[in-house]
């Protein structure tokens, strides 16, 4: 019996709600993992998993799943059966496809998909209507679909280190969004939809190619608790923003 199987047996006897086997090389999950069907939290970070863990699809009580830093290229075909899943991390896996089943994860409130090397923003994400936090950084996307407007419960969105040049008009429908990170993209101007999003308290735009902050954005900028414009190519901005402590740009940090 392997060390993992021994730990599974121990957790099974204790009826444990959490199982953590992170940072250990396993490649595939043993069949005995199915004994832990009542788990609520499963942590399998950096395990070198290569095969889609189909066994997990029977964990009907699972609320949090961390699969960060593995070698997964796809998810199991019945992944959508995890109806109670609230938190999912798939960051730093070479995943290129989510599948239609992904849209069934309607309890998800937090999704982390950083550095999955995708070249497009998956439309499946736009159907996860209860999402409050989404991190989709360090990928290769150059546009966001207008259907992101469906994610009206989003409060925190991180899209840094992509190739975005603009945002869709539908972005303005994200009326609960409080924090937006667009650092290190290819923006040449502040997207028009952001001019009207006065509910945003934190807006991060450093290391883009922005040259002008229009006068009509002055009042909006003053309402932010943090506005980061550092390392852009700004040649013009409203003078009243120059002395504000919560606004960061090249000459004031």
N, C-alpha and C positions, 0 to 999 in steps of 0.2 A: 504494500500500500504506500503510495507516494505521500509526501508531506502535505500536499494540498488535499488529498483525499482524507487524510487523518484530520485535518482542520475542518473539512466539510462535515465529517462524522461528529466531531465535537460540537460544532454549531447546531447540527441537527438535533442532538440530544438536549441541548440547552434551549432549543426553539428560538435561536438568535434572530434578531431583526436586521442585523448588519453583518456583512461579510466583506473583509478587506484583504485582497491578495495582490496588492499593487507592488510594482518593482520586483517582480519575480518572473522568471522566464518559463512560460507554460505552452506557448504556441497555439494549443487547442484546449478547450475546457473538457474535463473528464465527465463522463455520463452521470457520475454520482452527484454532480452539482444540482441535479433536478430534485434532490432531497430537500433543498432549501427553498421550496416554492413559496414560503410565507415571508421571504425577505422583503424589507422595505428599502434598504440601501445596499447597493452592490458596487464595490470599488475595484476596478481591474485596470488601473492606470499603469502604463509602461510594462506590459507583460509580454510583449512580442507576439500578441495574438494575430494570427494570419487568416484563419477561417472564420466566416460569419458565425457567431455564437448562437445557433438555432435553439439551444437549450434554454436560453433566456426568455424566449417567447412564451414560455409556460409560467413565468413568474407574474401571476396576475395581480399580486399585491405590491409590486415594485413601484416605488415613488422616486427614487434617485439612482441613476446609473452613470458611472464614470468609466469611459473607455478611452481616455486620452492616451496619446503616445503609444499607439499600437501600429499594426501593419494591415489594418482592415481596408479593403478596397470597396466593400459593399456591406449592406446590412442584411440580416435574415429576411426572407420573404414574408414572414408573419410578424414582423416587428411591431406592426400596428396593434397587435393584441395586448400590448402593455397599456391598457386603458387608464391606469392610475398614475402613470409616470409624469412627474412634475418637473424634474431636473435631469437634463441629459447633456453630457459632454462627449463630443466626438473629435475634439481638437487634435491636430497633429496625427491624423490618419490619412492615407492616400485615397480617400473616398471621392469618387467622381459621379456618383449616382445615388439618390435616396430611395426612389421607388414610390409608387402610388400609396402603398401601405403607410407611409410616413405621415400622410395627412390624417390618419386616424388617431394620432397622439394628441387628442384634443384637451387633455389635462395639463399639457406642458406649459409651464410658466417661465422656465429658464432654459435657454439653448445656447451651447457653446460650440461653435464650429470654426475655430481659428486654425489657419494653416492647414486646410484640407486640400489645397492646390486646385480648387475648382475655378473654372474660367467663366462661370455664370452663376447668378444668384438663383437658387432652386425655387421654382414656383410653389413647390410643396410647402415651403415654409410659410408662405402667405395665407395658407389655410389653417394655420395653428392660431386660432383667434384669441386664445387666452394667454398668449405670450406677453410677458412683462419685461423680460430681459433677453436681448439677443446680441451675441458677439460673433461677428463674421469678418474677422480681421486676417490680414496676411494671406489673402487669396489673390486671384488674378482677374477679378471682375471689373468690367468697365461701365456697367450700368446696373441700375436697380429697377425691377419691374414696377409699373404703376400700381399693380395689385398689392403692393406693400401697404397701401391705404387701408386695407382690411384689418391690419393689426392695430386696432384702435386702443388696445390695452397696453401697448408698449410704453414703458417708462424710461428704459435705458437701452441705448443702441450704440454699438461700437462697430465701425466700418473702416477702421484705420488700415493703412498699408495695403490699399488696393489701387486700382487705376481709374477711379471715378472722375469724370469731368463735369458731371452735373447730377441733379436729383430730379425725379419725376414730379410733376405737379401734384400727384396724389399724395405726396409726402405731407402736405399741409393737413391731411385728415388725421394725422397722428396727434390727436388733441391732448393726450396724456403724457406725451414724451417730455421728459425733464432733462435728460442728459444725452448728448449726441457727440460722438467722437469721429471726426473725418480727417484725422491727422494723416499726413503722408499719402495724399492722393494727387490727382492732377487737376484740381479745381483752379480755374483762371478768374473766377468771380464767385461771390457769395451767391449760391443758388436762390432764385427768386422766391421759392416757397419758404425759405427761412426768414425772409423779411417780415413775414406775418405771424411767425410762431412765437408769440410773446410768452407762452407757457414754458419755453425752454429756459432752464436756469443755468445750464452748463453747455457751452458750445466750444468744441475744440477743433481748430482749423490750422494748426501749425504745419509747416513744411508742405505747403501747396504752392500754387503759382498766382495767388491773388494779388492784383495790383491796385484795386480801388475798393474802398468801403464807402458806398453811396451815402449822401446826407440823410436820405430817408430812413437809414438804418440806425441813426444816432440814438433816438429814443429807445429803440429796441435793445441796442447794445448796453445802454445804461441800466436796463432792467435785469441783465444777467448777473448771476452771482460769480460766474467765471467765464471769460471770453479769451481764448488763446489764439493769437494771430501771428505768433513768432515764426521767423524764418520763411516768410513769404516775400513778395516783391512789391510791397505796398508803396505807392508813390503819392497817394491821396487818401485822406480820411478826415472825418469831422474833427475839428480842433478840440471840441469839448471832451473827446475820448482820450486825449493825450495824457491827461492828469489823473485818470481813474485807476485806483489801486487794483481793481478786479479785472482789468483789461491788460493783457500781455502782448507786447509786440517787440520788434527788434531792439529798440532803444530803451525799453523799460521792462524789467523782469521782476 
